[in-house]
Amino acid sequence: MGGKGLTHFDAEGRAHMVDVSEKAVTDRIAVARGAVRMLPETLALITEGRAKKGDVLGVARLAGIMGAKRTADLIPLCHPLPLAKVAIDLTPDPDLPGIRIEATVKTTGQTGVEMEALTAVSVAALTVYDMVKAVDKAMEILGIEVILKDGGKSGRYEAKR
């Protein structure tokens, strides 16, 4: 697990927000991904623009961006950060079948943006689900994970998968 203790707990085991004031201000980036698996017919409904609620991928992209911006409101010990970039890619994949989602988040600050990238993917996936659940209740949200993190003292991380 990396060999470090859990930083969100004090010496008495109580949860606390980590003090990042001594950390260097550096450029930070995180990329996360996930997917929504669905019936081929549901994917066709999305890609052909026939969903009753409208542009599924466009709305999910905006929802993911909004989710990244609200991460500190959702995750109790997450620092609020000024985000320099949030980009969400939603790619239809007939082999899944479903939508692959990737979020890239950047900031210049004293702590990383992994939580913002993970939240962006999660919210985008939930939005896809919400917009077409009436026709496919068996959709699955899959494999949300950080695939890249860079900046700060711990350096670069890239998923091996």
Phi and psi in degrees as GROMACS dihedral restraints (atoms count N, CA, C in turn):
[ dihedral_restraints ]
;  ai    aj    ak    al  type     phi  dphi    fc
    3     4     5     6     1   104.2    20    10
    4     5     6     7     1   -13.9    20    10
    6     7     8     9     1    78.9    20    10
    7     8     9    10     1     4.3    20    10
    9    10    11    12     1  -101.2    20    10
   10    11    12    13     1   155.6    20    10
   12    13    14    15     1   -75.2    20    10
   13    14    15    16     1   169.2    20    10
   15    16    17    18     1   -79.5    20    10
   16    17    18    19     1   121.5    20    10
   18    19    20    21     1   -83.4    20    10
   19    20    21    22     1   -11.6    20    10
   21    22    23    24     1   -89.4    20    10
   22    23    24    25     1    13.4    20    10
   24    25    26    27     1  -127.5    20    10
   25    26    27    28     1   139.1    20    10
   27    28    29    30     1   -83.5    20    10
   28    29    30    31     1  -175.3    20    10
   30    31    32    33     1   -61.4    20    10
   31    32    33    34     1   -25.1    20    10
   33    34    35    36     1   -92.2    20    10
   34    35    36    37     1     2.3    20    10
   36    37    38    39     1    85.7    20    10
   37    38    39    40     1    12.0    20    10
   39    40    41    42     1   -89.2    20    10
   40    41    42    43     1   142.0    20    10
   42    43    44    45     1   -66.7    20    10
   43    44    45    46     1   139.8    20    10
   45    46    47    48     1  -153.4    20    10
   46    47    48    49     1   160.5    20    10
   48    49    50    51     1   -81.2    20    10
   49    50    51    52     1   129.7    20    10
   51    52    53    54     1   -66.0    20    10
   52    53    54    55     1   137.1    20    10
   54    55    56    57     1   -80.9    20    10
   55    56    57    58     1   112.4    20    10
   57    58    59    60     1  -104.5    20    10
   58    59    60    61     1     9.9    20    10
   60    61    62    63     1   -63.3    20    10
   61    62    63    64     1   -24.2    20    10
   63    64    65    66     1   -90.3    20    10
   64    65    66    67     1    -7.3    20    10
   66    67    68    69     1   -75.5    20    10
   67    68    69    70     1   149.4    20    10
   69    70    71    72     1   -71.4    20    10
   70    71    72    73     1   145.8    20    10
   72    73    74    75     1   -81.2    20    10
   73    74    75    76     1   117.4    20    10
   75    76    77    78     1  -137.2    20    10
   76    77    78    79     1   163.6    20    10
   78    79    80    81     1   -69.8    20    10
   79    80    81    82     1   134.4    20    10
   81    82    83    84     1  -130.6    20    10
   82    83    84    85     1   144.2    20    10
   84    85    86    87     1  -142.6    20    10
   85    86    87    88     1   146.9    20    10
   87    88    89    90     1  -142.9    20    10
   88    89    90    91     1   142.7    20    10
   90    91    92    93     1  -126.0    20    10
   91    92    93    94     1   130.6    20    10
   93    94    95    96     1  -126.5    20    10
   94    95    96    97     1   158.5    20    10
   96    97    98    99     1  -142.3    20    10
   97    98    99   100     1   165.7    20    10
   99   100   101   102     1  -172.2    20    10
  100   101   102   103     1  -173.6    20    10
  102   103   104   105     1  -155.8    20    10
  103   104   105   106     1   159.3    20    10
  105   106   107   108     1  -121.5    20    10
  106   107   108   109     1   115.3    20    10
  108   109   110   111     1   -91.1    20    10
  109   110   111   112     1   138.9    20    10
  111   112   113   114     1  -150.3    20    10
  112   113   114   115     1   175.3    20    10
  114   115   116   117     1   -67.6    20    10
  115   116   117   118     1   148.3    20    10
  117   118   119   120     1   -54.8    20    10
  118   119   120   121     1   -34.7    20    10
  120   121   122   123     1   -66.6    20    10
  121   122   123   124     1   -35.7    20    10
  123   124   125   126     1   -68.7    20    10
  124   125   126   127     1   -41.8    20    10
  126   127   128   129     1   -61.1    20    10
  127   128   129   130     1   -42.0    20    10
  129   130   131   132     1   -62.3    20    10
  130   131   132   133     1   -40.9    20    10
  132   133   134   135     1   -57.6    20    10
  133   134   135   136     1   -42.7    20    10
  135   136   137   138     1   -69.4    20    10
  136   137   138   139     1   -50.5    20    10
  138   139   140   141     1   -70.3    20    10
  139   140   141   142     1   -25.3    20    10
  141   142   143   144     1   -90.8    20    10
  142   143   144   145     1    -0.2    20    10
  144   145   146   147     1    71.5    20    10
  145   146   147   148     1    28.6    20    10
  147   148   149   150     1  -101.5    20    10
  148   149   150   151     1     6.6    20    10
  150   151   152   153     1   -68.2    20    10
  151   152   153   154     1   135.0    20    10
  153   154   155   156     1   -62.4    20    10
  154   155   156   157     1   -29.5    20    10
  156   157   158   159     1   -84.1    20    10
  157   158   159   160     1    -4.6    20    10
  159   160   161   162     1   111.9    20    10
  160   161   162   163     1  -151.9    20    10
  162   163   164   165     1   -72.7    20    10
  163   164   165   166     1    92.5    20    10
  165   166   167   168     1   -59.0    20    10
  166   167   168   169     1   -49.2    20    10
  168   169   170   171     1   -69.4    20    10
  169   170   171   172     1   -38.3    20    10
  171   172   173   174     1   -65.3    20    10
  172   173   174   175     1   -44.6    20    10
  174   175   176   177     1   -66.9    20    10
  175   176   177   178     1   -41.7    20    10
  177   178   179   180     1   -63.9    20    10
  178   179   180   181     1   -37.1    20    10
  180   181   182   183     1   -61.9    20    10
  181   182   183   184     1   -48.7    20    10
  183   184   185   186     1   -62.7    20    10
  184   185   186   187     1   -41.0    20    10
  186   187   188   189     1   -62.3    20    10
  187   188   189   190     1   -40.6    20    10
  189   190   191   192     1   -63.0    20    10
  190   191   192   193     1   -42.1    20    10
  192   193   194   195     1   -62.4    20    10
  193   194   195   196     1   -46.0    20    10
  195   196   197   198     1   -62.4    20    10
  196   197   198   199     1   -39.1    20    10
  198   199   200   201     1   -61.5    20    10
  199   200   201   202     1   -44.2    20    10
  201   202   203   204     1   -58.4    20    10
  202   203   204   205     1   -42.8    20    10
  204   205   206   207     1   -68.3    20    10
  205   206   207   208     1   -21.7    20    10
  207   208   209   210     1  -105.6    20    10
  208   209   210   211     1    10.3    20    10
  210   211   212   213     1   -54.2    20    10
  211   212   213   214     1   -46.3    20    10
  213   214   215   216     1   -63.5    20    10
  214   215   216   217     1   -22.1    20    10
  216   217   218   219     1   -77.6    20    10
  217   218   219   220     1   -20.7    20    10
  219   220   221   222     1  -101.5    20    10
  220   221   222   223     1   -34.3    20    10
  222   223   224   225     1  -105.1    20    10
  223   224   225   226     1   113.1    20    10
  225   226   227   228     1   -54.4    20    10
  226   227   228   229     1   -37.7    20    10
  228   229   230   231     1  -106.1    20    10
  229   230   231   232     1    14.8    20    10
  231   232   233   234     1   -84.7    20    10
  232   233   234   235     1   133.1    20    10
  234   235   236   237     1   -72.7    20    10
  235   236   237   238     1   138.6    20    10
  237   238   239   240     1   -71.8    20    10
  238   239   240   241     1   131.2    20    10
  240   241   242   243     1  -126.4    20    10
  241   242   243   244     1   144.8    20    10
  243   244   245   246     1   -78.8    20    10
  244   245   246   247     1   115.0    20    10
  246   247   248   249     1   -89.3    20    10
  247   248   249   250     1   130.2    20    10
  249   250   251   252     1   -87.5    20    10
  250   251   252   253     1   -29.0    20    10
  252   253   254   255     1  -154.7    20    10
  253   254   255   256     1   138.0    20    10
  255   256   257   258     1  -136.0    20    10
  256   257   258   259     1   117.4    20    10
  258   259   260   261     1  -124.1    20    10
  259   260   261   262     1   132.3    20    10
  261   262   263   264     1  -121.5    20    10
  262   263   264   265     1   124.6    20    10
  264   265   266   267     1  -109.5    20    10
  265   266   267   268     1   124.7    20    10
  267   268   269   270     1  -116.0    20    10
  268   269   270   271     1   116.5    20    10
  270   271   272   273     1  -120.1    20    10
  271   272   273   274     1   117.7    20    10
  273   274   275   276     1   -63.9    20    10
  274   275   276   277     1   136.1    20    10
  276   277   278   279     1  -132.2    20    10
  277   278   279   280     1   101.7    20    10
  279   280   281   282     1   -65.4    20    10
  280   281   282   283     1   -21.5    20    10
  282   283   284   285     1   -75.3    20    10
  283   284   285   286     1   -23.2    20    10
  285   286   287   288     1   -67.1    20    10
  286   287   288   289     1   -48.7    20    10
  288   289   290   291     1   -74.1    20    10
  289   290   291   292     1   147.4    20    10
  291   292   293   294     1   158.7    20    10
  292   293   294   295     1  -156.9    20    10
  294   295   296   297     1  -118.4    20    10
  295   296   297   298     1   125.3    20    10
  297   298   299   300     1   -92.2    20    10
  298   299   300   301     1   137.7    20    10
  300   301   302   303     1  -124.5    20    10
  301   302   303   304     1   133.1    20    10
  303   304   305   306     1  -135.0    20    10
  304   305   306   307     1   133.5    20    10
  306   307   308   309     1  -121.2    20    10
  307   308   309   310     1   133.5    20    10
  309   310   311   312     1  -117.6    20    10
  310   311   312   313     1   126.8    20    10
  312   313   314   315     1  -127.9    20    10
  313   314   315   316     1   135.4    20    10
  315   316   317   318     1  -129.0    20    10
  316   317   318   319     1   149.4    20    10
  318   319   320   321     1  -153.5    20    10
  319   320   321   322     1   168.3    20    10
  321   322   323   324     1  -119.4    20    10
  322   323   324   325     1   114.7    20    10
  324   325   326   327     1  -170.4    20    10
  325   326   327   328     1  -162.4    20    10
  327   328   329   330     1  -105.7    20    10
  328   329   330   331     1     1.9    20    10
  330   331   332   333     1  -150.2    20    10
  331   332   333   334     1   159.7    20    10
  333   334   335   336     1   -78.4    20    10
  334   335   336   337     1   173.1    20    10
  336   337   338   339     1  -117.2    20    10
  337   338   339   340     1    27.3    20    10
  339   340   341   342     1   -60.9    20    10
  340   341   342   343     1   -42.2    20    10
  342   343   344   345     1   -64.7    20    10
  343   344   345   346     1   -36.2    20    10
  345   346   347   348     1   -67.4    20    10
  346   347   348   349     1   -40.3    20    10
  348   349   350   351     1   -66.5    20    10
  349   350   351   352     1   -43.6    20    10
  351   352   353   354     1   -64.2    20    10
  352   353   354   355     1   -40.2    20    10
  354   355   356   357     1   -65.9    20    10
  355   356   357   358     1   -41.2    20    10
  357   358   359   360     1   -58.9    20    10
  358   359   360   361     1   -46.7    20    10
  360   361   362   363     1   -63.5    20    10
  361   362   363   364     1   -44.4    20    10
  363   364   365   366     1   -60.8    20    10
  364   365   366   367     1   -47.3    20    10
  366   367   368   369     1   -67.7    20    10
  367   368   369   370     1   -39.8    20    10
  369   370   371   372     1   -62.1    20    10
  370   371   372   373     1   -43.5    20    10
  372   373   374   375     1   -64.3    20    10
  373   374   375   376     1   -43.3    20    10
  375   376   377   378     1   -63.0    20    10
  376   377   378   379     1   -34.8    20    10
  378   379   380   381     1   -69.0    20    10
  379   380   381   382     1   -42.0    20    10
  381   382   383   384     1   -56.3    20    10
  382   383   384   385     1   -49.4    20    10
  384   385   386   387     1   -56.8    20    10
  385   386   387   388     1   -49.4    20    10
  387   388   389   390     1   -59.8    20    10
  388   389   390   391     1   -39.1    20    10
  390   391   392   393     1   -74.4    20    10
  391   392   393   394     1   -21.4    20    10
  393   394   395   396     1  -127.7    20    10
  394   395   396   397     1    13.0    20    10
  396   397   398   399     1   -61.7    20    10
  397   398   399   400     1   -25.0    20    10
  399   400   401   402     1   -63.8    20    10
  400   401   402   403     1   -26.2    20    10
  402   403   404   405     1  -106.6    20    10
  403   404   405   406     1   -10.3    20    10
  405   406   407   408     1  -154.1    20    10
  406   407   408   409     1    84.0    20    10
  408   409   410   411     1   -74.3    20    10
  409   410   411   412     1   -12.4    20    10
  411   412   413   414     1   -92.5    20    10
  412   413   414   415     1    10.4    20    10
  414   415   416   417     1   -57.5    20    10
  415   416   417   418     1   151.1    20    10
  417   418   419   420     1  -124.1    20    10
  418   419   420   421     1   137.7    20    10
  420   421   422   423     1   -97.1    20    10
  421   422   423   424     1   124.2    20    10
  423   424   425   426     1  -122.8    20    10
  424   425   426   427     1   147.3    20    10
  426   427   428   429     1    51.8    20    10
  427   428   429   430     1    43.6    20    10
  429   430   431   432     1   -74.0    20    10
  430   431   432   433     1   122.5    20    10
  432   433   434   435     1  -156.0    20    10
  433   434   435   436     1   156.9    20    10
  435   436   437   438     1   -82.3    20    10
  436   437   438   439     1   127.8    20    10
  438   439   440   441     1  -110.2    20    10
  439   440   441   442     1   -14.1    20    10
  441   442   443   444     1  -154.5    20    10
  442   443   444   445     1   138.2    20    10
  444   445   446   447     1  -145.3    20    10
  445   446   447   448     1   133.8    20    10
  447   448   449   450     1  -147.6    20    10
  448   449   450   451     1   151.7    20    10
  450   451   452   453     1   105.8    20    10
  451   452   453   454     1   151.5    20    10
  453   454   455   456     1    86.8    20    10
  454   455   456   457     1  -178.3    20    10
  456   457   458   459     1   -64.2    20    10
  457   458   459   460     1   -35.8    20    10
  459   460   461   462     1   -77.2    20    10
  460   461   462   463     1    -9.5    20    10
  462   463   464   465     1    76.8    20    10
  463   464   465   466     1  -153.3    20    10
  465   466   467   468     1   -90.9    20    10
  466   467   468   469     1   138.3    20    10
  468   469   470   471     1  -127.7    20    10
  469   470   471   472     1   131.7    20    10
  471   472   473   474     1  -130.6    20    10
  472   473   474   475     1   131.6    20    10
  474   475   476   477     1   -61.4    20    10
  475   476   477   478     1   142.8    20    10
  477   478   479   480     1   -84.4    20    10
  478   479   480   481     1    -8.5    20    10
